[in-house]
Amino acid sequence: MTASRNAPDAMSSGPVRRLNGMTDSTQTPTTVSNIGVMMFSVADQDSARDFYIEKLGFELRGDDHFGEHGEMRWLEVAPPGSTARLALNPPMGGQPGGSAIGVETADVLGEHARLKAIGLDVGAEPQRMPGAPLMFSVDDPDGNHIWVVEAPPAA
């Protein structure tokens, strides 16, 4: 069974907007229904937490120590109201950075202006490519890419 191009999405109040050729699947349907957490590797969890909360306006969703002596730490942040979370983890066997996520907003231009006004390097002005929504990117201090994308209009 293939999903309708305008099927309602559990995470939004409107239809899902899909880009032609990018989301058509021939695979057997899965029981997985949601992306719960994305993980970025970061050099310093406290600095990363501060960036996402103080600069991007995310909320702290969890800051827990675990392991036999509490030597490990699980740190999660998320945009207000989001069910998906972003875990900020120390690097495991490599350098931090290099991952990417997309976040949605109804006001790409306003968010670009807000981030620029607080001194973040937001690069070029937001751009719209044929068949894609308006978007721009910003990097966190560890080189992870955050794509700020225009949310599909509500139906």
PyRosetta script that sets phi, psi and omega in degrees:
from pyrosetta import init, pose_from_sequence

init()
pose = pose_from_sequence("MTASRNAPDAMSSGPVRRLNGMTDSTQTPTTVSNIGVMMFSVADQDSARDFYIEKLGFELRGDDHFGEHGEMRWLEVAPPGSTARLALNPPMGGQPGGSAIGVETADVLGEHARLKAIGLDVGAEPQRMPGAPLMFSVDDPDGNHIWVVEAPPAA")
pose.set_psi(1, 128.6)
pose.set_omega(1, 179.0)
pose.set_phi(2, -101.7)
pose.set_psi(2, 147.6)
pose.set_omega(2, -179.0)
pose.set_phi(3, -75.4)
pose.set_psi(3, 142.6)
pose.set_omega(3, 175.0)
pose.set_phi(4, -68.6)
pose.set_psi(4, 146.1)
pose.set_omega(4, 178.4)
pose.set_phi(5, -63.9)
pose.set_psi(5, -21.2)
pose.set_omega(5, -179.5)
pose.set_phi(6, -116.3)
pose.set_psi(6, 23.1)
pose.set_omega(6, 179.3)
pose.set_phi(7, -66.6)
pose.set_psi(7, 141.0)
pose.set_omega(7, 178.2)
pose.set_phi(8, -64.3)
pose.set_psi(8, 146.0)
pose.set_omega(8, 179.5)
pose.set_phi(9, -104.2)
pose.set_psi(9, 136.5)
pose.set_omega(9, -178.9)
pose.set_phi(10, -62.5)
pose.set_psi(10, -22.1)
pose.set_omega(10, -176.5)
pose.set_phi(11, -93.7)
pose.set_psi(11, -3.4)
pose.set_omega(11, -177.4)
pose.set_phi(12, -137.7)
pose.set_psi(12, 169.5)
pose.set_omega(12, 179.7)
pose.set_phi(13, -93.4)
pose.set_psi(13, -1.0)
pose.set_omega(13, -176.8)
pose.set_phi(14, -129.6)
pose.set_psi(14, -173.7)
pose.set_omega(14, 179.9)
pose.set_phi(15, -69.7)
pose.set_psi(15, 156.9)
pose.set_omega(15, 177.1)
pose.set_phi(16, -82.9)
pose.set_psi(16, 129.8)
pose.set_omega(16, 176.0)
pose.set_phi(17, -96.8)
pose.set_psi(17, 121.0)
pose.set_omega(17, -178.3)
pose.set_phi(18, -114.3)
pose.set_psi(18, 144.1)
pose.set_omega(18, 176.2)
pose.set_phi(19, -85.4)
pose.set_psi(19, 130.1)
pose.set_omega(19, -179.2)
pose.set_phi(20, -54.9)
pose.set_psi(20, 134.5)
pose.set_omega(20, 175.2)
pose.set_phi(21, 81.5)
pose.set_psi(21, -10.7)
pose.set_omega(21, -176.5)
pose.set_phi(22, -101.2)
pose.set_psi(22, -22.3)
pose.set_omega(22, -174.1)
pose.set_phi(23, -124.6)
pose.set_psi(23, 0.2)
pose.set_omega(23, 178.4)
pose.set_phi(24, -70.6)
pose.set_psi(24, 123.0)
pose.set_omega(24, -175.9)
pose.set_phi(25, -116.0)
pose.set_psi(25, 142.5)
pose.set_omega(25, 173.6)
pose.set_phi(26, -109.6)
pose.set_psi(26, 8.4)
pose.set_omega(26, -178.8)
pose.set_phi(27, -81.0)
pose.set_psi(27, 157.9)
pose.set_omega(27, 175.3)
pose.set_phi(28, -62.7)
pose.set_psi(28, 137.9)
pose.set_omega(28, 178.8)
pose.set_phi(29, -56.2)
pose.set_psi(29, 150.2)
pose.set_omega(29, -178.5)
pose.set_phi(30, -106.7)
pose.set_psi(30, 163.8)
pose.set_omega(30, 172.6)
pose.set_phi(31, -87.7)
pose.set_psi(31, -7.7)
pose.set_omega(31, 177.4)
pose.set_phi(32, -72.0)
pose.set_psi(32, 130.7)
pose.set_omega(32, -174.5)
pose.set_phi(33, -121.3)
pose.set_psi(33, -3.4)
pose.set_omega(33, -173.3)
pose.set_phi(34, -161.5)
pose.set_psi(34, 149.1)
pose.set_omega(34, 168.2)
pose.set_phi(35, -91.0)
pose.set_psi(35, 114.3)
pose.set_omega(35, -176.6)
pose.set_phi(36, -87.5)
pose.set_psi(36, -44.4)
pose.set_omega(36, -176.9)
pose.set_phi(37, -145.9)
pose.set_psi(37, 135.9)
pose.set_omega(37, 172.3)
pose.set_phi(38, -106.1)
pose.set_psi(38, 145.1)
pose.set_omega(38, -177.6)
pose.set_phi(39, -119.1)
pose.set_psi(39, 126.8)
pose.set_omega(39, 173.0)
pose.set_phi(40, -108.4)
pose.set_psi(40, 141.1)
pose.set_omega(40, 170.6)
pose.set_phi(41, -91.9)
pose.set_psi(41, 134.5)
pose.set_omega(41, -176.2)
pose.set_phi(42, -132.4)
pose.set_psi(42, 151.0)
pose.set_omega(42, -179.2)
pose.set_phi(43, -74.0)
pose.set_psi(43, -34.9)
pose.set_omega(43, -176.0)
pose.set_phi(44, -140.1)
pose.set_psi(44, 111.0)
pose.set_omega(44, -175.8)
pose.set_phi(45, -62.2)
pose.set_psi(45, -38.7)
pose.set_omega(45, -179.3)
pose.set_phi(46, -66.2)
pose.set_psi(46, -43.2)
pose.set_omega(46, 178.2)
pose.set_phi(47, -64.6)
pose.set_psi(47, -41.4)
pose.set_omega(47, 178.5)
pose.set_phi(48, -63.9)
pose.set_psi(48, -45.3)
pose.set_omega(48, 177.6)
pose.set_phi(49, -55.7)
pose.set_psi(49, -47.6)
pose.set_omega(49, -179.4)
pose.set_phi(50, -61.3)
pose.set_psi(50, -41.6)
pose.set_omega(50, 179.0)
pose.set_phi(51, -60.0)
pose.set_psi(51, -51.3)
pose.set_omega(51, -176.2)
pose.set_phi(52, -67.6)
pose.set_psi(52, -35.8)
pose.set_omega(52, -179.3)
pose.set_phi(53, -80.8)
pose.set_psi(53, -50.9)
pose.set_omega(53, -173.6)
pose.set_phi(54, -79.1)
pose.set_psi(54, -34.5)
pose.set_omega(54, -177.3)
pose.set_phi(55, -94.0)
pose.set_psi(55, -49.0)
pose.set_omega(55, -176.1)
pose.set_phi(56, -89.3)
pose.set_psi(56, -12.5)
pose.set_omega(56, 177.5)
pose.set_phi(57, 81.9)
pose.set_psi(57, 17.7)
pose.set_omega(57, 177.7)
pose.set_phi(58, -72.3)
pose.set_psi(58, 166.5)
pose.set_omega(58, 175.6)
pose.set_phi(59, -105.4)
pose.set_psi(59, 150.5)
pose.set_omega(59, 171.8)
pose.set_phi(60, -77.2)
pose.set_psi(60, 124.2)
pose.set_omega(60, -179.5)
pose.set_phi(61, -106.6)
pose.set_psi(61, -20.9)
pose.set_omega(61, 179.1)
pose.set_phi(62, -173.6)
pose.set_psi(62, 141.3)
pose.set_omega(62, 177.2)
pose.set_phi(63, -147.2)
pose.set_psi(63, 89.0)
pose.set_omega(63, -172.0)
pose.set_phi(64, -122.3)
pose.set_psi(64, 140.7)
pose.set_omega(64, 174.1)
pose.set_phi(65, -99.0)
pose.set_psi(65, 142.4)
pose.set_omega(65, -179.8)
pose.set_phi(66, -147.3)
pose.set_psi(66, 179.6)
pose.set_omega(66, -174.6)
pose.set_phi(67, 101.3)
pose.set_psi(67, 168.2)
pose.set_omega(67, -175.7)
pose.set_phi(68, -53.6)
pose.set_psi(68, -39.5)
pose.set_omega(68, -179.2)
pose.set_phi(69, -118.6)
pose.set_psi(69, 18.9)
pose.set_omega(69, -179.5)
pose.set_phi(70, 69.0)
pose.set_psi(70, 25.8)
pose.set_omega(70, -175.5)
pose.set_phi(71, -80.1)
pose.set_psi(71, -12.1)
pose.set_omega(71, 179.0)
pose.set_phi(72, -107.1)
pose.set_psi(72, 157.3)
pose.set_omega(72, -175.5)
pose.set_phi(73, -136.1)
pose.set_psi(73, 134.0)
pose.set_omega(73, 174.8)
pose.set_phi(74, -114.1)
pose.set_psi(74, 116.6)
pose.set_omega(74, -175.0)
pose.set_phi(75, -122.0)
pose.set_psi(75, 124.6)
pose.set_omega(75, -179.9)
pose.set_phi(76, -126.4)
pose.set_psi(76, 140.1)
pose.set_omega(76, 173.7)
pose.set_phi(77, -130.5)
pose.set_psi(77, 164.8)
pose.set_omega(77, 178.2)
pose.set_phi(78, -162.9)
pose.set_psi(78, 154.6)
pose.set_omega(78, 171.6)
pose.set_phi(79, -63.2)
pose.set_psi(79, 148.0)
pose.set_omega(79, 178.4)
pose.set_phi(80, -54.4)
pose.set_psi(80, 130.9)
pose.set_omega(80, 178.0)
pose.set_phi(81, 84.9)
pose.set_psi(81, -8.5)
pose.set_omega(81, -178.2)
pose.set_phi(82, -78.3)
pose.set_psi(82, 142.4)
pose.set_omega(82, 172.6)
pose.set_phi(83, -87.7)
pose.set_psi(83, -23.9)
pose.set_omega(83, 176.6)
pose.set_phi(84, -80.7)
pose.set_psi(84, 144.4)
pose.set_omega(84, -179.0)
pose.set_phi(85, -123.0)
pose.set_psi(85, 160.4)
pose.set_omega(85, 177.3)
pose.set_phi(86, -117.6)
pose.set_psi(86, 117.6)
pose.set_omega(86, 176.9)
pose.set_phi(87, -89.5)
pose.set_psi(87, 134.3)
pose.set_omega(87, -179.6)
pose.set_phi(88, -108.9)
pose.set_psi(88, 99.5)
pose.set_omega(88, -171.9)
pose.set_phi(89, -109.9)
pose.set_psi(89, 148.5)
pose.set_omega(89, 172.1)
pose.set_phi(90, -65.4)
pose.set_psi(90, 152.1)
pose.set_omega(90, -179.2)
pose.set_phi(91, -62.8)
pose.set_psi(91, 142.8)
pose.set_omega(91, 177.0)
pose.set_phi(92, -112.5)
pose.set_psi(92, 96.9)
pose.set_omega(92, 175.8)
pose.set_phi(93, 76.4)
pose.set_psi(93, 16.2)
pose.set_omega(93, -180.0)
pose.set_phi(94, -159.5)
pose.set_psi(94, -170.2)
pose.set_omega(94, 179.0)
pose.set_phi(95, -85.8)
pose.set_psi(95, 151.6)
pose.set_omega(95, 175.3)
pose.set_phi(96, -70.8)
pose.set_psi(96, 163.1)
pose.set_omega(96, 174.0)
pose.set_phi(97, 89.1)
pose.set_psi(97, 178.1)
pose.set_omega(97, 176.3)
pose.set_phi(98, 96.8)
pose.set_psi(98, -5.3)
pose.set_omega(98, 177.9)
pose.set_phi(99, -94.4)
pose.set_psi(99, 171.4)
pose.set_omega(99, 178.9)
pose.set_phi(100, -146.5)
pose.set_psi(100, 147.4)
pose.set_omega(100, 172.0)
pose.set_phi(101, -136.0)
pose.set_psi(101, 161.9)
pose.set_omega(101, 172.0)
pose.set_phi(102, -116.4)
pose.set_psi(102, 133.4)
pose.set_omega(102, 174.2)
pose.set_phi(103, -117.7)
pose.set_psi(103, 150.2)
pose.set_omega(103, -176.4)
pose.set_phi(104, -109.2)
pose.set_psi(104, 146.7)
pose.set_omega(104, 174.2)
pose.set_phi(105, -145.9)
pose.set_psi(105, 151.4)
pose.set_omega(105, 175.0)
pose.set_phi(106, -79.5)
pose.set_psi(106, -13.9)
pose.set_omega(106, -175.3)
pose.set_phi(107, -131.7)
pose.set_psi(107, 77.3)
pose.set_omega(107, -179.4)
pose.set_phi(108, -60.2)
pose.set_psi(108, -45.3)
pose.set_omega(108, -178.5)
pose.set_phi(109, -63.7)
pose.set_psi(109, -41.2)
pose.set_omega(109, 178.4)
pose.set_phi(110, -65.1)
pose.set_psi(110, -41.0)
pose.set_omega(110, 179.1)
pose.set_phi(111, -68.4)
pose.set_psi(111, -39.2)
pose.set_omega(111, 176.4)
pose.set_phi(112, -59.5)
pose.set_psi(112, -47.3)
pose.set_omega(112, 179.9)
pose.set_phi(113, -63.2)
pose.set_psi(113, -40.5)
pose.set_omega(113, 180.0)
pose.set_phi(114, -62.8)
pose.set_psi(114, -47.8)
pose.set_omega(114, -178.7)
pose.set_phi(115, -66.7)
pose.set_psi(115, -38.7)
pose.set_omega(115, 178.0)
pose.set_phi(116, -64.2)
pose.set_psi(116, -40.3)
pose.set_omega(116, -178.9)
pose.set_phi(117, -65.1)
pose.set_psi(117, -27.8)
pose.set_omega(117, 178.7)
pose.set_phi(118, -93.3)
pose.set_psi(118, 8.6)
pose.set_omega(118, 171.3)
pose.set_phi(119, 94.2)
pose.set_psi(119, 10.8)
pose.set_omega(119, 177.9)
pose.set_phi(120, -80.8)
pose.set_psi(120, 145.4)
pose.set_omega(120, 176.3)
pose.set_phi(121, -81.0)
pose.set_psi(121, 99.2)
pose.set_omega(121, -178.2)
pose.set_phi(122, -97.0)
pose.set_psi(122, 8.3)
pose.set_omega(122, 176.0)
pose.set_phi(123, 64.9)
pose.set_psi(123, -140.9)
pose.set_omega(123, -176.9)
pose.set_phi(124, -69.7)
pose.set_psi(124, 163.6)
pose.set_omega(124, 174.4)
pose.set_phi(125, -62.2)
pose.set_psi(125, 154.7)
pose.set_omega(125, 177.3)
pose.set_phi(126, -53.7)
pose.set_psi(126, 143.9)
pose.set_omega(126, -177.4)
pose.set_phi(127, -129.5)
pose.set_psi(127, 151.1)
pose.set_omega(127, 174.6)
pose.set_phi(128, -121.6)
pose.set_psi(128, 120.0)
pose.set_omega(128, 175.9)
pose.set_phi(129, -95.8)
pose.set_psi(129, 155.5)
pose.set_omega(129, 179.4)
pose.set_phi(130, -53.3)
pose.set_psi(130, 128.1)
pose.set_omega(130, 178.5)
pose.set_phi(131, 79.2)
pose.set_psi(131, 4.5)
pose.set_omega(131, -178.2)
pose.set_phi(132, -126.2)
pose.set_psi(132, 155.5)
pose.set_omega(132, 178.5)
pose.set_phi(133, -76.0)
pose.set_psi(133, 166.6)
pose.set_omega(133, 174.9)
pose.set_phi(134, -62.9)
pose.set_psi(134, 135.5)
pose.set_omega(134, -176.7)
pose.set_phi(135, -159.1)
pose.set_psi(135, 162.8)
pose.set_omega(135, 170.5)
pose.set_phi(136, -151.5)
pose.set_psi(136, 169.2)
pose.set_omega(136, 178.8)
pose.set_phi(137, -128.6)
pose.set_psi(137, 154.6)
pose.set_omega(137, 175.0)
pose.set_phi(138, -138.3)
pose.set_psi(138, 145.7)
pose.set_omega(138, 178.4)
pose.set_phi(139, -102.9)
pose.set_psi(139, 144.1)
pose.set_omega(139, 172.5)
pose.set_phi(140, -79.9)
pose.set_psi(140, 174.4)
pose.set_omega(140, -176.6)
pose.set_phi(141, -60.7)
pose.set_psi(141, -17.2)
pose.set_omega(141, -179.8)
pose.set_phi(142, -98.7)
pose.set_psi(142, 3.3)
pose.set_omega(142, 178.5)
pose.set_phi(143, 89.3)
pose.set_psi(143, 9.7)
pose.set_omega(143, 172.5)
pose.set_phi(144, -76.2)
pose.set_psi(144, 140.6)
pose.set_omega(144, -175.4)
pose.set_phi(145, -97.5)
pose.set_psi(145, 130.5)
pose.set_omega(145, 176.2)
pose.set_phi(146, -114.3)
pose.set_psi(146, 111.5)
pose.set_omega(146, 177.3)
pose.set_phi(147, -90.5)
pose.set_psi(147, 120.9)
pose.set_omega(147, 177.6)
pose.set_phi(148, -97.2)
pose.set_psi(148, 116.0)
pose.set_omega(148, -168.5)
pose.set_phi(149, -121.2)
pose.set_psi(149, 141.0)
pose.set_omega(149, 176.5)
pose.set_phi(150, -64.1)
pose.set_psi(150, 125.4)
pose.set_omega(150, 179.3)
pose.set_phi(151, -69.6)
pose.set_psi(151, 144.9)
pose.set_omega(151, 176.6)
pose.set_phi(152, -61.3)
pose.set_psi(152, 145.1)
pose.set_omega(152, 179.0)
pose.set_phi(153, -65.2)
pose.set_psi(153, 144.9)
pose.set_omega(153, 177.5)
pose.set_phi(154, -70.0)
pose.set_psi(154, 145.4)
pose.set_omega(154, -178.8)
pose.set_phi(155, -80.2)
pose.dump_pdb("model.pdb")
